[in-house]
Amino acid sequence: MSKDLIEALAKFNEDTVMKEVNERLNDGEDPMDLVRDLQEGMNFVGERFSSGDYFLGELMMSAALFTRAMAIIEPKLEGLAQEKVGKIVVGTPKGDIHDLGKNIFCTVAKGAGFEVHDLGVNVPVERFLETIEEIKPDILGFSVLITTAFKPMKQVVDALAQKGLRDGIRVIIGGGVTTETVREYVGSDFQTIDAIQGLETCKRWAAEMTCREDQGRV
Amino acid sequence: MIEETMTAMERMEAAVKLEPLDRIPAAPLLDVFFPTRYKGWTIQEGYNDMRKGFHAIVDIFDEIGGWDGMILPGYSLATPHHVYSAVPVGKTMAPGKELEPDDIPQFNEREIIFREDYDTIINLGWNGFRLKEKDRFNPRPEEKLLAWADKQMEQYTYELNLWKKKEIRSLCGCLTNSPLMTLSTSRTLLQITKDMYQIPDKVEAAMDAMVDDMANEAIEAAKISGEPGVMLVMERGGCFYYPLKIYERFEYPYMKRMVEAFAAEGMITVMHLDQNYTDNVSYFKDLPAKMVVAELDSMTDIFKAKEILRGHMCIAGDVPAALTALGKPEEVEAYCKKLIDVVGEGGGFILSSGCNVPADCKMENLKAMVNTAKTYYPHK
């Protein structure tokens, strides 16, 4: 574990992060070690955000740097076994093109070891459903910033129920305009305006699901 | 019903000046989207035809039986007759063009001002920069840009005049952004954040070069429109995004300078504060007393804001969009009563929507909001 890399990510030091990543890959180091260091760095940033020491701007800078570093590492990961803590499908529903919160959530979720399928913005209901049937995620996430996106979220969740898929998926909604009232309307399991709080909930769900699977095996 | 002893205009002015009220005034921030949907039109129909869209707003006002004032008159922009004023630094995705006809237009935040532009801004000022880079932001000929500006201003004054015939006023004679808001949306939130951490002196110098141009342009616009008030939009500087050290250096000094420039001209400022500003509210006590309205969107703790700003600044807000879109009228009424009880105590409060009335607001909820202001006032 490299404290330099973890600290550089946590302090948004772009030059150090990129230099460390490139040098260590060139030295033949296992790319999974680098991924683990970067994840550790994002965990540290997430903790500082949760404790109020970091703000969204700082979380965003670290997340962007994590994405940049992972873009270099990812080609080296092909063929290597990567343990994922769970699968998440995320998108901003049709009619809404805001992506700031979604992008931050996707990055911190990847940083925590989730397999994230980001459908982007302005995503039609059908595309959510097709992807869910194909990917079979553990978690479905919606990110919204305008009220007209409430209805498409509900349509997706209702359609999942009709198809008998709702019980197998946890649904989380986020974004500045969401409230408990919106959570109830959509029929989601959790609502937040805080990407790290959302991530912590997903981690808890993933642990519960793993626990259930383990119990099933026993 | 409450026995009214003030006109709507007197009530709004008294709220801003923290004077005694006969009841709390209601002034929703109502643009064309909800009225357009309520008419059964697509958003495109109301958005593209400014006159038609504006009259849909007026029809809502009439159907509800009126309220006390507008925050902005409609959806037009008071734009002075300058090429730089008509150059939009940013791209909005429009219904019927980049979006479906019934989608809400949304700002497409992409990096269109770059790090190397700071030196040009520092050397030429904000107006000079926009003129120099006009074709990058909008390649249309100058006469077309000026014709657009004139059309906007004509519509804006039309709207203001119509409201005066209805015996209410708009608080704002124009709208502008803080330098941070402008750079945040044109550099992108990520890039401006990196700039403030990595090249803070350069950003500060650029903001120094921008602020007076921006303030003077707003003053000119408000003088032309004839309504002595400015909406100052700030959605990106509060404690949701940044620590106070960033706010103190890159947002507060510039917004203060703009507010003071407006006040020196006798103009009030409506600070449009979307997102959470709870930790920033105490700074507002240094702004000119009784010349500013803190317009909150439900993310800032409005009750804490009242504790801090009591006797110094009017507060407007903050019925949440989710509540008016999904809630029941009795829930809206209960929330409005709570606002009037706590934030309305001692005056200095305008009951309004938290940010814009959402496109999918229920009419009965907007009615409940306005009617609560008209019928509930426990402080006499």
Contacts between the chains, C-beta under 8 A, distances in Angstrom:
chain1	res1	chain2	res2	distance
A	12	B	194	7.6
A	12	B	197	6.5
A	55	B	239	7.2
A	55	B	240	7.5
A	55	B	241	6.0
A	55	B	242	5.2
A	55	B	243	5.3
A	55	B	246	7.9
A	56	B	240	6.0
A	56	B	241	4.9
A	56	B	242	7.7
A	57	B	189	7.5
A	57	B	193	4.1
A	57	B	196	7.9
A	57	B	241	4.9
A	57	B	242	5.0
A	57	B	246	7.2
A	58	B	193	7.8
A	58	B	243	7.9
A	60	B	189	6.9
A	60	B	190	5.6
A	60	B	193	6.2
A	61	B	190	7.1
A	61	B	193	5.9
A	61	B	194	6.0
A	61	B	197	7.0
A	64	B	190	5.6
A	64	B	194	8.0
A	94	B	100	7.9
A	94	B	103	8.0
A	95	B	99	7.6
A	95	B	100	7.3
A	95	B	103	4.8
A	95	B	104	6.7
A	96	B	106	7.4
A	97	B	93	6.2
A	97	B	99	7.6
A	97	B	106	5.1
A	97	B	108	6.8
A	98	B	106	7.0
A	100	B	109	7.8
A	100	B	189	6.2
A	122	B	99	7.6
A	146	B	104	5.7
A	146	B	106	7.4
A	146	B	358	7.3
A	146	B	359	7.7
A	147	B	321	5.1
A	147	B	322	6.5
A	147	B	325	4.3
A	147	B	326	8.0
A	147	B	358	4.0
A	147	B	359	6.8
A	147	B	360	5.4
A	147	B	361	7.9
A	148	B	103	7.5
A	148	B	104	5.8
A	148	B	358	7.5
A	148	B	359	5.5
A	148	B	360	5.5
A	150	B	322	7.7
A	150	B	325	6.6
A	150	B	326	6.8
A	150	B	360	7.4
A	151	B	360	7.5
A	176	B	274	7.9
A	176	B	275	6.6
A	176	B	299	6.4
A	177	B	321	5.5
A	177	B	322	5.9
A	178	B	322	6.8
A	179	B	320	6.4
A	179	B	322	4.4
A	179	B	323	7.5
A	181	B	322	5.3
A	181	B	323	6.5
A	181	B	326	5.2
A	181	B	327	6.2
A	182	B	322	5.0
A	182	B	326	6.4
A	185	B	326	5.1
A	193	B	299	7.8
